[in-house]
């Protein structure tokens, strides 16, 4: 399974780890992904999603259907 949010599309970024001597080595910055089960009341079923913390806030604010519609994702 890829490390990608299914709503916002966030994925790992590449950055430099800088030491005290200013040596630079590549590192990955991973998104804060959580696996959550979300209840869909109109369909009467649970949906398991791997979403970022930011997407969870969006789902709390708008609802799952509206957040998926805005992101252009289908269940």
LUMLUMDREN-2810 file (N, C-alpha, C; in Angstrom, 1 decimal):
<atoms>
<atom><aa>X</aa><ch>A</ch><at>N</at><xx>0.8</xx><yy>-1.2</yy><zz>0.0</zz></atom>
<atom><aa>X</aa><ch>A</ch><at>CA</at><xx>0.0</xx><yy>0.0</yy><zz>0.0</zz></atom>
<atom><aa>X</aa><ch>A</ch><at>C</at><xx>0.9</xx><yy>1.2</yy><zz>0.0</zz></atom>
<atom><aa>X</aa><ch>A</ch><at>N</at><xx>0.6</xx><yy>2.2</yy><zz>-0.9</zz></atom>
<atom><aa>X</aa><ch>A</ch><at>CA</at><xx>1.4</xx><yy>3.4</yy><zz>-1.0</zz></atom>
<atom><aa>X</aa><ch>A</ch><at>C</at><xx>1.1</xx><yy>4.3</yy><zz>0.2</zz></atom>
<atom><aa>X</aa><ch>A</ch><at>N</at><xx>2.1</xx><yy>5.1</yy><zz>0.5</zz></atom>
<atom><aa>X</aa><ch>A</ch><at>CA</at><xx>2.0</xx><yy>6.1</yy><zz>1.6</zz></atom>
<atom><aa>X</aa><ch>A</ch><at>C</at><xx>1.4</xx><yy>7.4</yy><zz>1.0</zz></atom>
<atom><aa>X</aa><ch>A</ch><at>N</at><xx>0.1</xx><yy>7.3</yy><zz>0.7</zz></atom>
<atom><aa>X</aa><ch>A</ch><at>CA</at><xx>-0.6</xx><yy>8.4</yy><zz>0.0</zz></atom>
<atom><aa>X</aa><ch>A</ch><at>C</at><xx>-2.0</xx><yy>8.6</yy><zz>0.6</zz></atom>
<atom><aa>X</aa><ch>A</ch><at>N</at><xx>-2.4</xx><yy>9.8</yy><zz>0.9</zz></atom>
<atom><aa>X</aa><ch>A</ch><at>CA</at><xx>-3.7</xx><yy>10.1</yy><zz>1.5</zz></atom>
<atom><aa>X</aa><ch>A</ch><at>C</at><xx>-4.7</xx><yy>10.0</yy><zz>0.3</zz></atom>
<atom><aa>X</aa><ch>A</ch><at>N</at><xx>-5.8</xx><yy>9.3</yy><zz>0.6</zz></atom>
<atom><aa>X</aa><ch>A</ch><at>CA</at><xx>-6.8</xx><yy>9.0</yy><zz>-0.5</zz></atom>
<atom><aa>X</aa><ch>A</ch><at>C</at><xx>-7.7</xx><yy>10.3</yy><zz>-0.7</zz></atom>
<atom><aa>X</aa><ch>A</ch><at>N</at><xx>-7.7</xx><yy>11.2</yy><zz>0.2</zz></atom>
<atom><aa>X</aa><ch>A</ch><at>CA</at><xx>-8.5</xx><yy>12.4</yy><zz>0.0</zz></atom>
<atom><aa>X</aa><ch>A</ch><at>C</at><xx>-7.7</xx><yy>13.6</yy><zz>-0.5</zz></atom>
<atom><aa>X</aa><ch>A</ch><at>N</at><xx>-6.6</xx><yy>14.0</yy><zz>0.2</zz></atom>
<atom><aa>X</aa><ch>A</ch><at>CA</at><xx>-5.8</xx><yy>15.1</yy><zz>-0.1</zz></atom>
<atom><aa>X</aa><ch>A</ch><at>C</at><xx>-4.7</xx><yy>14.8</yy><zz>-1.1</zz></atom>
<atom><aa>X</aa><ch>A</ch><at>N</at><xx>-4.3</xx><yy>13.6</yy><zz>-1.3</zz></atom>
<atom><aa>X</aa><ch>A</ch><at>CA</at><xx>-3.3</xx><yy>13.2</yy><zz>-2.2</zz></atom>
<atom><aa>X</aa><ch>A</ch><at>C</at><xx>-1.9</xx><yy>13.5</yy><zz>-1.7</zz></atom>
<atom><aa>X</aa><ch>A</ch><at>N</at><xx>-1.8</xx><yy>13.8</yy><zz>-0.4</zz></atom>
<atom><aa>X</aa><ch>A</ch><at>CA</at><xx>-0.4</xx><yy>14.0</yy><zz>0.2</zz></atom>
<atom><aa>X</aa><ch>A</ch><at>C</at><xx>0.4</xx><yy>12.7</yy><zz>0.1</zz></atom>
<atom><aa>X</aa><ch>A</ch><at>N</at><xx>1.7</xx><yy>12.9</yy><zz>-0.3</zz></atom>
<atom><aa>X</aa><ch>A</ch><at>CA</at><xx>2.6</xx><yy>11.8</yy><zz>-0.4</zz></atom>
<atom><aa>X</aa><ch>A</ch><at>C</at><xx>4.0</xx><yy>12.2</yy><zz>0.2</zz></atom>
<atom><aa>X</aa><ch>A</ch><at>N</at><xx>4.9</xx><yy>11.3</yy><zz>0.3</zz></atom>
<atom><aa>X</aa><ch>A</ch><at>CA</at><xx>6.2</xx><yy>11.7</yy><zz>0.9</zz></atom>
<atom><aa>X</aa><ch>A</ch><at>C</at><xx>6.9</xx><yy>12.7</yy><zz>0.1</zz></atom>
<atom><aa>X</aa><ch>A</ch><at>N</at><xx>7.7</xx><yy>13.6</yy><zz>0.8</zz></atom>
<atom><aa>X</aa><ch>A</ch><at>CA</at><xx>8.5</xx><yy>14.6</yy><zz>0.2</zz></atom>
<atom><aa>X</aa><ch>A</ch><at>C</at><xx>10.0</xx><yy>14.2</yy><zz>0.4</zz></atom>
<atom><aa>X</aa><ch>A</ch><at>N</at><xx>10.9</xx><yy>14.8</yy><zz>-0.4</zz></atom>
<atom><aa>X</aa><ch>A</ch><at>CA</at><xx>12.3</xx><yy>14.5</yy><zz>-0.2</zz></atom>
<atom><aa>X</aa><ch>A</ch><at>C</at><xx>12.9</xx><yy>15.8</yy><zz>0.3</zz></atom>
<atom><aa>X</aa><ch>A</ch><at>N</at><xx>13.7</xx><yy>15.7</yy><zz>1.3</zz></atom>
<atom><aa>X</aa><ch>A</ch><at>CA</at><xx>14.4</xx><yy>16.9</yy><zz>1.9</zz></atom>
<atom><aa>X</aa><ch>A</ch><at>C</at><xx>15.8</xx><yy>16.5</yy><zz>2.3</zz></atom>
<atom><aa>X</aa><ch>A</ch><at>N</at><xx>16.5</xx><yy>17.5</yy><zz>2.8</zz></atom>
<atom><aa>X</aa><ch>A</ch><at>CA</at><xx>17.9</xx><yy>17.2</yy><zz>3.3</zz></atom>
<atom><aa>X</aa><ch>A</ch><at>C</at><xx>17.9</xx><yy>17.2</yy><zz>4.8</zz></atom>
<atom><aa>X</aa><ch>A</ch><at>N</at><xx>18.7</xx><yy>16.2</yy><zz>5.3</zz></atom>
<atom><aa>X</aa><ch>A</ch><at>CA</at><xx>19.0</xx><yy>16.1</yy><zz>6.7</zz></atom>
<atom><aa>X</aa><ch>A</ch><at>C</at><xx>20.3</xx><yy>16.8</yy><zz>6.8</zz></atom>
<atom><aa>X</aa><ch>A</ch><at>N</at><xx>20.4</xx><yy>18.0</yy><zz>7.6</zz></atom>
<atom><aa>X</aa><ch>A</ch><at>CA</at><xx>21.6</xx><yy>18.8</yy><zz>7.7</zz></atom>
<atom><aa>X</aa><ch>A</ch><at>C</at><xx>22.2</xx><yy>18.6</yy><zz>9.0</zz></atom>
<atom><aa>X</aa><ch>A</ch><at>N</at><xx>23.5</xx><yy>18.1</yy><zz>9.0</zz></atom>
<atom><aa>X</aa><ch>A</ch><at>CA</at><xx>24.2</xx><yy>17.8</yy><zz>10.3</zz></atom>
<atom><aa>X</aa><ch>A</ch><at>C</at><xx>24.8</xx><yy>19.1</yy><zz>10.8</zz></atom>
<atom><aa>X</aa><ch>A</ch><at>N</at><xx>25.4</xx><yy>19.0</yy><zz>12.0</zz></atom>
<atom><aa>X</aa><ch>A</ch><at>CA</at><xx>26.0</xx><yy>20.2</yy><zz>12.6</zz></atom>
<atom><aa>X</aa><ch>A</ch><at>C</at><xx>27.2</xx><yy>20.7</yy><zz>11.7</zz></atom>
<atom><aa>X</aa><ch>A</ch><at>N</at><xx>27.9</xx><yy>19.8</yy><zz>11.0</zz></atom>
<atom><aa>X</aa><ch>A</ch><at>CA</at><xx>29.0</xx><yy>20.2</yy><zz>10.1</zz></atom>
<atom><aa>X</aa><ch>A</ch><at>C</at><xx>28.4</xx><yy>20.6</yy><zz>8.8</zz></atom>
<atom><aa>X</aa><ch>A</ch><at>N</at><xx>27.1</xx><yy>20.7</yy><zz>8.6</zz></atom>
<atom><aa>X</aa><ch>A</ch><at>CA</at><xx>26.5</xx><yy>21.2</yy><zz>7.4</zz></atom>
<atom><aa>X</aa><ch>A</ch><at>C</at><xx>26.6</xx><yy>20.2</yy><zz>6.3</zz></atom>
<atom><aa>X</aa><ch>A</ch><at>N</at><xx>26.8</xx><yy>18.9</yy><zz>6.6</zz></atom>
<atom><aa>X</aa><ch>A</ch><at>CA</at><xx>26.7</xx><yy>17.8</yy><zz>5.6</zz></atom>
<atom><aa>X</aa><ch>A</ch><at>C</at><xx>25.3</xx><yy>17.5</yy><zz>5.3</zz></atom>
<atom><aa>X</aa><ch>A</ch><at>N</at><xx>25.0</xx><yy>17.3</yy><zz>4.1</zz></atom>
<atom><aa>X</aa><ch>A</ch><at>CA</at><xx>23.6</xx><yy>17.1</yy><zz>3.7</zz></atom>
<atom><aa>X</aa><ch>A</ch><at>C</at><xx>23.4</xx><yy>15.7</yy><zz>3.1</zz></atom>
<atom><aa>X</aa><ch>A</ch><at>N</at><xx>22.4</xx><yy>15.0</yy><zz>3.7</zz></atom>
<atom><aa>X</aa><ch>A</ch><at>CA</at><xx>22.0</xx><yy>13.7</yy><zz>3.2</zz></atom>
<atom><aa>X</aa><ch>A</ch><at>C</at><xx>20.5</xx><yy>13.7</yy><zz>2.9</zz></atom>
<atom><aa>X</aa><ch>A</ch><at>N</at><xx>20.1</xx><yy>12.9</yy><zz>1.9</zz></atom>
<atom><aa>X</aa><ch>A</ch><at>CA</at><xx>18.7</xx><yy>12.9</yy><zz>1.6</zz></atom>
<atom><aa>X</aa><ch>A</ch><at>C</at><xx>17.9</xx><yy>12.2</yy><zz>2.7</zz></atom>
<atom><aa>X</aa><ch>A</ch><at>N</at><xx>16.7</xx><yy>12.6</yy><zz>2.9</zz></atom>
<atom><aa>X</aa><ch>A</ch><at>CA</at><xx>15.8</xx><yy>12.0</yy><zz>3.8</zz></atom>
<atom><aa>X</aa><ch>A</ch><at>C</at><xx>14.4</xx><yy>12.1</yy><zz>3.3</zz></atom>
<atom><aa>X</aa><ch>A</ch><at>N</at><xx>13.4</xx><yy>11.3</yy><zz>3.8</zz></atom>
<atom><aa>X</aa><ch>A</ch><at>CA</at><xx>12.0</xx><yy>11.4</yy><zz>3.4</zz></atom>
<atom><aa>X</aa><ch>A</ch><at>C</at><xx>11.2</xx><yy>12.0</yy><zz>4.5</zz></atom>
<atom><aa>X</aa><ch>A</ch><at>N</at><xx>10.3</xx><yy>12.9</yy><zz>4.1</zz></atom>
<atom><aa>X</aa><ch>A</ch><at>CA</at><xx>9.3</xx><yy>13.4</yy><zz>5.1</zz></atom>
<atom><aa>X</aa><ch>A</ch><at>C</at><xx>8.0</xx><yy>12.8</yy><zz>4.8</zz></atom>
<atom><aa>X</aa><ch>A</ch><at>N</at><xx>7.5</xx><yy>11.9</yy><zz>5.7</zz></atom>
<atom><aa>X</aa><ch>A</ch><at>CA</at><xx>6.3</xx><yy>11.1</yy><zz>5.4</zz></atom>
<atom><aa>X</aa><ch>A</ch><at>C</at><xx>5.1</xx><yy>11.9</yy><zz>5.9</zz></atom>
<atom><aa>X</aa><ch>A</ch><at>N</at><xx>4.0</xx><yy>11.8</yy><zz>5.2</zz></atom>
<atom><aa>X</aa><ch>A</ch><at>CA</at><xx>2.8</xx><yy>12.4</yy><zz>5.7</zz></atom>
<atom><aa>X</aa><ch>A</ch><at>C</at><xx>2.2</xx><yy>11.7</yy><zz>6.9</zz></atom>
<atom><aa>X</aa><ch>A</ch><at>N</at><xx>1.4</xx><yy>12.4</yy><zz>7.7</zz></atom>
<atom><aa>X</aa><ch>A</ch><at>CA</at><xx>0.8</xx><yy>11.8</yy><zz>8.9</zz></atom>
<atom><aa>X</aa><ch>A</ch><at>C</at><xx>-0.4</xx><yy>11.1</yy><zz>8.6</zz></atom>
<atom><aa>X</aa><ch>A</ch><at>N</at><xx>-0.2</xx><yy>9.8</yy><zz>8.1</zz></atom>
<atom><aa>X</aa><ch>A</ch><at>CA</at><xx>-1.4</xx><yy>9.0</yy><zz>7.7</zz></atom>
<atom><aa>X</aa><ch>A</ch><at>C</at><xx>-1.9</xx><yy>8.2</yy><zz>8.8</zz></atom>
<atom><aa>X</aa><ch>A</ch><at>N</at><xx>-3.2</xx><yy>8.1</yy><zz>8.8</zz></atom>
<atom><aa>X</aa><ch>A</ch><at>CA</at><xx>-4.0</xx><yy>7.3</yy><zz>9.8</zz></atom>
<atom><aa>X</aa><ch>A</ch><at>C</at><xx>-5.0</xx><yy>6.4</yy><zz>9.1</zz></atom>
<atom><aa>X</aa><ch>A</ch><at>N</at><xx>-5.1</xx><yy>5.1</yy><zz>9.5</zz></atom>
<atom><aa>X</aa><ch>A</ch><at>CA</at><xx>-6.1</xx><yy>4.3</yy><zz>9.0</zz></atom>
<atom><aa>X</aa><ch>A</ch><at>C</at><xx>-7.4</xx><yy>4.4</yy><zz>9.8</zz></atom>
<atom><aa>X</aa><ch>A</ch><at>N</at><xx>-8.5</xx><yy>4.8</yy><zz>9.3</zz></atom>
<atom><aa>X</aa><ch>A</ch><at>CA</at><xx>-9.7</xx><yy>5.1</yy><zz>10.0</zz></atom>
<atom><aa>X</aa><ch>A</ch><at>C</at><xx>-10.9</xx><yy>4.4</yy><zz>9.4</zz></atom>
<atom><aa>X</aa><ch>A</ch><at>N</at><xx>-11.8</xx><yy>3.9</yy><zz>10.2</zz></atom>
<atom><aa>X</aa><ch>A</ch><at>CA</at><xx>-13.1</xx><yy>3.4</yy><zz>9.7</zz></atom>
<atom><aa>X</aa><ch>A</ch><at>C</at><xx>-14.1</xx><yy>4.5</yy><zz>9.9</zz></atom>
<atom><aa>X</aa><ch>A</ch><at>N</at><xx>-14.8</xx><yy>4.9</yy><zz>8.9</zz></atom>
<atom><aa>X</aa><ch>A</ch><at>CA</at><xx>-15.7</xx><yy>6.0</yy><zz>8.9</zz></atom>
<atom><aa>X</aa><ch>A</ch><at>C</at><xx>-17.1</xx><yy>5.5</yy><zz>8.5</zz></atom>
<atom><aa>X</aa><ch>A</ch><at>N</at><xx>-18.1</xx><yy>5.8</yy><zz>9.3</zz></atom>
<atom><aa>X</aa><ch>A</ch><at>CA</at><xx>-19.4</xx><yy>5.3</yy><zz>9.1</zz></atom>
<atom><aa>X</aa><ch>A</ch><at>C</at><xx>-20.1</xx><yy>6.2</yy><zz>8.0</zz></atom>
<atom><aa>X</aa><ch>A</ch><at>N</at><xx>-20.7</xx><yy>5.5</yy><zz>7.0</zz></atom>
<atom><aa>X</aa><ch>A</ch><at>CA</at><xx>-21.6</xx><yy>6.2</yy><zz>6.0</zz></atom>
<atom><aa>X</aa><ch>A</ch><at>C</at><xx>-23.0</xx><yy>6.0</yy><zz>6.4</zz></atom>
<atom><aa>X</aa><ch>A</ch><at>N</at><xx>-23.7</xx><yy>6.9</yy><zz>7.0</zz></atom>
<atom><aa>X</aa><ch>A</ch><at>CA</at><xx>-25.1</xx><yy>6.7</yy><zz>7.4</zz></atom>
<atom><aa>X</aa><ch>A</ch><at>C</at><xx>-26.1</xx><yy>6.4</yy><zz>6.3</zz></atom>
<atom><aa>X</aa><ch>A</ch><at>N</at><xx>-25.9</xx><yy>7.2</yy><zz>5.2</zz></atom>
<atom><aa>X</aa><ch>A</ch><at>CA</at><xx>-26.9</xx><yy>7.0</yy><zz>4.1</zz></atom>
<atom><aa>X</aa><ch>A</ch><at>C</at><xx>-26.7</xx><yy>5.6</yy><zz>3.4</zz></atom>
<atom><aa>X</aa><ch>A</ch><at>N</at><xx>-25.5</xx><yy>5.1</yy><zz>3.4</zz></atom>
<atom><aa>X</aa><ch>A</ch><at>CA</at><xx>-25.3</xx><yy>3.7</yy><zz>2.8</zz></atom>
<atom><aa>X</aa><ch>A</ch><at>C</at><xx>-25.4</xx><yy>2.6</yy><zz>3.8</zz></atom>
<atom><aa>X</aa><ch>A</ch><at>N</at><xx>-25.3</xx><yy>3.0</yy><zz>5.1</zz></atom>
<atom><aa>X</aa><ch>A</ch><at>CA</at><xx>-25.4</xx><yy>2.0</yy><zz>6.2</zz></atom>
<atom><aa>X</aa><ch>A</ch><at>C</at><xx>-24.2</xx><yy>1.1</yy><zz>6.3</zz></atom>
<atom><aa>X</aa><ch>A</ch><at>N</at><xx>-23.0</xx><yy>1.6</yy><zz>6.0</zz></atom>
<atom><aa>X</aa><ch>A</ch><at>CA</at><xx>-21.8</xx><yy>0.7</yy><zz>6.0</zz></atom>
<atom><aa>X</aa><ch>A</ch><at>C</at><xx>-20.6</xx><yy>1.5</yy><zz>6.5</zz></atom>
<atom><aa>X</aa><ch>A</ch><at>N</at><xx>-19.6</xx><yy>0.8</yy><zz>6.9</zz></atom>
<atom><aa>X</aa><ch>A</ch><at>CA</at><xx>-18.3</xx><yy>1.4</yy><zz>7.3</zz></atom>
<atom><aa>X</aa><ch>A</ch><at>C</at><xx>-17.4</xx><yy>1.4</yy><zz>6.1</zz></atom>
<atom><aa>X</aa><ch>A</ch><at>N</at><xx>-16.5</xx><yy>2.4</yy><zz>6.0</zz></atom>
<atom><aa>X</aa><ch>A</ch><at>CA</at><xx>-15.5</xx><yy>2.6</yy><zz>5.0</zz></atom>
<atom><aa>X</aa><ch>A</ch><at>C</at><xx>-14.2</xx><yy>2.7</yy><zz>5.6</zz></atom>
<atom><aa>X</aa><ch>A</ch><at>N</at><xx>-13.2</xx><yy>1.9</yy><zz>5.2</zz></atom>
<atom><aa>X</aa><ch>A</ch><at>CA</at><xx>-11.9</xx><yy>2.0</yy><zz>5.8</zz></atom>
<atom><aa>X</aa><ch>A</ch><at>C</at><xx>-11.0</xx><yy>2.8</yy><zz>4.8</zz></atom>
<atom><aa>X</aa><ch>A</ch><at>N</at><xx>-10.5</xx><yy>3.9</yy><zz>5.4</zz></atom>
<atom><aa>X</aa><ch>A</ch><at>CA</at><xx>-9.7</xx><yy>4.9</yy><zz>4.6</zz></atom>
<atom><aa>X</aa><ch>A</ch><at>C</at><xx>-8.3</xx><yy>5.1</yy><zz>5.2</zz></atom>
<atom><aa>X</aa><ch>A</ch><at>N</at><xx>-7.3</xx><yy>5.3</yy><zz>4.4</zz></atom>
<atom><aa>X</aa><ch>A</ch><at>CA</at><xx>-6.0</xx><yy>5.8</yy><zz>4.9</zz></atom>
<atom><aa>X</aa><ch>A</ch><at>C</at><xx>-5.9</xx><yy>7.2</yy><zz>4.6</zz></atom>
<atom><aa>X</aa><ch>A</ch><at>N</at><xx>-6.1</xx><yy>8.1</yy><zz>5.6</zz></atom>
<atom><aa>X</aa><ch>A</ch><at>CA</at><xx>-6.1</xx><yy>9.5</yy><zz>5.3</zz></atom>
<atom><aa>X</aa><ch>A</ch><at>C</at><xx>-5.1</xx><yy>10.2</yy><zz>6.2</zz></atom>
<atom><aa>X</aa><ch>A</ch><at>N</at><xx>-4.8</xx><yy>11.5</yy><zz>5.8</zz></atom>
<atom><aa>X</aa><ch>A</ch><at>CA</at><xx>-3.9</xx><yy>12.3</yy><zz>6.6</zz></atom>
<atom><aa>X</aa><ch>A</ch><at>C</at><xx>-4.7</xx><yy>13.0</yy><zz>7.7</zz></atom>
<atom><aa>X</aa><ch>A</ch><at>N</at><xx>-4.0</xx><yy>13.5</yy><zz>8.7</zz></atom>
<atom><aa>X</aa><ch>A</ch><at>CA</at><xx>-4.6</xx><yy>14.2</yy><zz>9.8</zz></atom>
<atom><aa>X</aa><ch>A</ch><at>C</at><xx>-5.4</xx><yy>15.4</yy><zz>9.3</zz></atom>
<atom><aa>X</aa><ch>A</ch><at>N</at><xx>-4.9</xx><yy>16.1</yy><zz>8.3</zz></atom>
<atom><aa>X</aa><ch>A</ch><at>CA</at><xx>-5.6</xx><yy>17.2</yy><zz>7.7</zz></atom>
<atom><aa>X</aa><ch>A</ch><at>C</at><xx>-6.9</xx><yy>16.8</yy><zz>7.0</zz></atom>
<atom><aa>X</aa><ch>A</ch><at>N</at><xx>-6.9</xx><yy>15.6</yy><zz>6.4</zz></atom>
<atom><aa>X</aa><ch>A</ch><at>CA</at><xx>-8.1</xx><yy>15.1</yy><zz>5.7</zz></atom>
<atom><aa>X</aa><ch>A</ch><at>C</at><xx>-9.1</xx><yy>14.8</yy><zz>6.8</zz></atom>
<atom><aa>X</aa><ch>A</ch><at>N</at><xx>-8.7</xx><yy>14.3</yy><zz>7.9</zz></atom>
<atom><aa>X</aa><ch>A</ch><at>CA</at><xx>-9.6</xx><yy>13.9</yy><zz>9.0</zz></atom>
<atom><aa>X</aa><ch>A</ch><at>C</at><xx>-10.3</xx><yy>15.2</yy><zz>9.5</zz></atom>
<atom><aa>X</aa><ch>A</ch><at>N</at><xx>-9.6</xx><yy>16.3</yy><zz>9.6</zz></atom>
<atom><aa>X</aa><ch>A</ch><at>CA</at><xx>-10.2</xx><yy>17.6</yy><zz>10.0</zz></atom>
<atom><aa>X</aa><ch>A</ch><at>C</at><xx>-11.2</xx><yy>18.0</yy><zz>8.9</zz></atom>
<atom><aa>X</aa><ch>A</ch><at>N</at><xx>-10.9</xx><yy>17.8</yy><zz>7.6</zz></atom>
<atom><aa>X</aa><ch>A</ch><at>CA</at><xx>-11.8</xx><yy>18.2</yy><zz>6.6</zz></atom>
<atom><aa>X</aa><ch>A</ch><at>C</at><xx>-13.1</xx><yy>17.4</yy><zz>6.6</zz></atom>
<atom><aa>X</aa><ch>A</ch><at>N</at><xx>-12.9</xx><yy>16.1</yy><zz>6.9</zz></atom>
<atom><aa>X</aa><ch>A</ch><at>CA</at><xx>-14.1</xx><yy>15.2</yy><zz>7.0</zz></atom>
<atom><aa>X</aa><ch>A</ch><at>C</at><xx>-15.0</xx><yy>15.6</yy><zz>8.1</zz></atom>
<atom><aa>X</aa><ch>A</ch><at>N</at><xx>-14.3</xx><yy>16.0</yy><zz>9.3</zz></atom>
<atom><aa>X</aa><ch>A</ch><at>CA</at><xx>-15.1</xx><yy>16.4</yy><zz>10.4</zz></atom>
<atom><aa>X</aa><ch>A</ch><at>C</at><xx>-15.9</xx><yy>17.7</yy><zz>10.1</zz></atom>
<atom><aa>X</aa><ch>A</ch><at>N</at><xx>-15.3</xx><yy>18.5</yy><zz>9.3</zz></atom>
<atom><aa>X</aa><ch>A</ch><at>CA</at><xx>-16.0</xx><yy>19.8</yy><zz>9.0</zz></atom>
<atom><aa>X</aa><ch>A</ch><at>C</at><xx>-17.0</xx><yy>19.7</yy><zz>7.9</zz></atom>
<atom><aa>X</aa><ch>A</ch><at>N</at><xx>-16.7</xx><yy>19.0</yy><zz>6.8</zz></atom>
<atom><aa>X</aa><ch>A</ch><at>CA</at><xx>-17.6</xx><yy>18.9</yy><zz>5.7</zz></atom>
<atom><aa>X</aa><ch>A</ch><at>C</at><xx>-18.5</xx><yy>17.7</yy><zz>5.6</zz></atom>
<atom><aa>X</aa><ch>A</ch><at>N</at><xx>-18.0</xx><yy>16.6</yy><zz>6.2</zz></atom>
<atom><aa>X</aa><ch>A</ch><at>CA</at><xx>-18.6</xx><yy>15.3</yy><zz>6.0</zz></atom>
<atom><aa>X</aa><ch>A</ch><at>C</at><xx>-17.8</xx><yy>14.5</yy><zz>4.9</zz></atom>
<atom><aa>X</aa><ch>A</ch><at>N</at><xx>-17.9</xx><yy>13.2</yy><zz>5.0</zz></atom>
<atom><aa>X</aa><ch>A</ch><at>CA</at><xx>-17.1</xx><yy>12.4</yy><zz>4.1</zz></atom>
<atom><aa>X</aa><ch>A</ch><at>C</at><xx>-17.6</xx><yy>12.5</yy><zz>2.6</zz></atom>
<atom><aa>X</aa><ch>A</ch><at>N</at><xx>-18.9</xx><yy>12.5</yy><zz>2.4</zz></atom>
<atom><aa>X</aa><ch>A</ch><at>CA</at><xx>-19.3</xx><yy>12.6</yy><zz>1.0</zz></atom>
<atom><aa>X</aa><ch>A</ch><at>C</at><xx>-18.9</xx><yy>13.9</yy><zz>0.3</zz></atom>
<atom><aa>X</aa><ch>A</ch><at>N</at><xx>-19.0</xx><yy>15.1</yy><zz>1.0</zz></atom>
<atom><aa>X</aa><ch>A</ch><at>CA</at><xx>-18.6</xx><yy>16.4</yy><zz>0.5</zz></atom>
<atom><aa>X</aa><ch>A</ch><at>C</at><xx>-17.1</xx><yy>16.4</yy><zz>0.3</zz></atom>
<atom><aa>X</aa><ch>A</ch><at>N</at><xx>-16.3</xx><yy>15.9</yy><zz>1.2</zz></atom>
<atom><aa>X</aa><ch>A</ch><at>CA</at><xx>-14.9</xx><yy>15.9</yy><zz>1.1</zz></atom>
<atom><aa>X</aa><ch>A</ch><at>C</at><xx>-14.4</xx><yy>15.1</yy><zz>-0.1</zz></atom>
<atom><aa>X</aa><ch>A</ch><at>N</at><xx>-15.1</xx><yy>13.9</yy><zz>-0.3</zz></atom>
<atom><aa>X</aa><ch>A</ch><at>CA</at><xx>-14.7</xx><yy>13.0</yy><zz>-1.4</zz></atom>
<atom><aa>X</aa><ch>A</ch><at>C</at><xx>-15.1</xx><yy>13.7</yy><zz>-2.7</zz></atom>
<atom><aa>X</aa><ch>A</ch><at>N</at><xx>-16.2</xx><yy>14.4</yy><zz>-2.7</zz></atom>
<atom><aa>X</aa><ch>A</ch><at>CA</at><xx>-16.7</xx><yy>15.0</yy><zz>-3.9</zz></atom>
<atom><aa>X</aa><ch>A</ch><at>C</at><xx>-15.8</xx><yy>16.2</yy><zz>-4.3</zz></atom>
<atom><aa>X</aa><ch>A</ch><at>N</at><xx>-15.3</xx><yy>17.0</yy><zz>-3.3</zz></atom>
<atom><aa>X</aa><ch>A</ch><at>CA</at><xx>-14.4</xx><yy>18.1</yy><zz>-3.6</zz></atom>
<atom><aa>X</aa><ch>A</ch><at>C</at><xx>-13.1</xx><yy>17.6</yy><zz>-4.1</zz></atom>
<atom><aa>X</aa><ch>A</ch><at>N</at><xx>-12.6</xx><yy>16.4</yy><zz>-3.6</zz></atom>
<atom><aa>X</aa><ch>A</ch><at>CA</at><xx>-11.3</xx><yy>15.9</yy><zz>-4.0</zz></atom>
<atom><aa>X</aa><ch>A</ch><at>C</at><xx>-11.4</xx><yy>15.1</yy><zz>-5.3</zz></atom>
<atom><aa>X</aa><ch>A</ch><at>N</at><xx>-12.6</xx><yy>14.8</yy><zz>-5.8</zz></atom>
<atom><aa>X</aa><ch>A</ch><at>CA</at><xx>-12.8</xx><yy>14.1</yy><zz>-7.0</zz></atom>
<atom><aa>X</aa><ch>A</ch><at>C</at><xx>-12.5</xx><yy>12.7</yy><zz>-6.9</zz></atom>
<atom><aa>X</aa><ch>A</ch><at>N</at><xx>-12.8</xx><yy>12.1</yy><zz>-5.7</zz></atom>
<atom><aa>X</aa><ch>A</ch><at>CA</at><xx>-12.6</xx><yy>10.7</yy><zz>-5.5</zz></atom>
<atom><aa>X</aa><ch>A</ch><at>C</at><xx>-13.9</xx><yy>10.0</yy><zz>-5.3</zz></atom>
<atom><aa>X</aa><ch>A</ch><at>N</at><xx>-14.0</xx><yy>8.8</yy><zz>-5.8</zz></atom>
<atom><aa>X</aa><ch>A</ch><at>CA</at><xx>-15.3</xx><yy>8.0</yy><zz>-5.6</zz></atom>
<atom><aa>X</aa><ch>A</ch><at>C</at><xx>-15.0</xx><yy>6.8</yy><zz>-4.7</zz></atom>
<atom><aa>X</aa><ch>A</ch><at>N</at><xx>-16.1</xx><yy>6.4</yy><zz>-3.9</zz></atom>
<atom><aa>X</aa><ch>A</ch><at>CA</at><xx>-16.0</xx><yy>5.3</yy><zz>-3.0</zz></atom>
<atom><aa>X</aa><ch>A</ch><at>C</at><xx>-16.3</xx><yy>4.0</yy><zz>-3.8</zz></atom>
</atoms>
